[in-house]
Amino acid sequence: MSMAFILIKRNIKLFFKDKGMFFTSLITPAILLVLYVTFLGNVYRDSFTSNLPNSLKLSESIIEEPVKKTL
């Protein structure tokens, strides 16, 4: 086996052994997505609708799909 393969295998084992690092690596993208949607959702929606061709008409319900809250 090459030295690179041995080091990669070792680092993968260490990564999955450390539960804190594993959990953090899974939750971080979700946090970033929530922050992006929260603060840049309007900018994204405006740029999306401004770049649509004039011949294509989308319903407002498609663009601004309401989030259904479940209790």
JOPE-V954166 format. One record per pair of residues at least 6 apart in sequence whose ideal C-beta (glycine too) atoms are under 8 Angstrom apart, sorted by the first residue. I is the first residue (numbers start at 0). J is the second residue. D is the distance in whole Angstrom. If there is no record, write none. Layout:
i	j	d
I	J	D
I	J	D
This chain:
i	j	d
14	20	6
14	21	7
14	24	8
15	21	6
44	62	6
44	63	7
47	62	7
48	57	8
48	62	6
51	57	7
